[in-house]
């Protein structure tokens, strides 16, 4: 075999080896890019959820908590017995809030972590990501907990606490109002303005009120014992309390 033939044979062999290597690399890429149970491109953060649960428990729910009852009342907008009542009812209704282990045997979030995250977002109007560093709960989980919390609370307590007053309630409230010097009074009405960020431009004037920002009004009627008998959300912010009442 002359030199040219040997060179051609060597070139053909190298080309064949290069093609085989490319094929093997393509197979490796296809195997490594295949999803295996988690979200593609999702970064796993080791939040140490157990430590977050222990810190939250010792801060607010232990026998001798770090923060006294008046701070619990301020930050949760309720007292501890009421929180425990809601927690117990929610755990019995929706197993999502029950602490459990995942397929790897790792302990998941507790009910107090999920409920506290939902209450913090409702109480302070903060985004879901802001409760992560203390409660150790991810943004998507916090949003899911909030959605489930609201639905479960309505499903459990609506028949008792979100109902219209019956004849006995009306008679009792009228008697209490008259004894306090307000005959014919069922409760007190008040309105709260919620800022609306992404409002339609065409509704700019309709929802702009005395604070010169676009708002939606929450109207509520409550009796002397803070029992809310009526609530309506959706009136334009250009109205005042008198317009809403009319």
Buried (B, 14 or more C-beta within 10 A) or exposed (E): EEEEEEEEEEEEEEEEEEEEEEEEEEEEEEEEEEEEEEEEEEEEEEBEBBEBBEBBBEBBBEEEBEEEEEEBBEBBEBEBEEBEEBBEBBBEBBEBBEBEEEEEEEEBBBBBBBBBBBBBBEEEEEEBEBBBEBBBBBEEBBBBBBEBBEEBBEEBEEEEEEEEBEEEBEEBBBEBBEEEEEEEBBBEEEBEBEEBEEBEEEBEEBBBBEEEBBBBBBBBBBBEEEEEBEEEEEBBBBBEEEEBEE
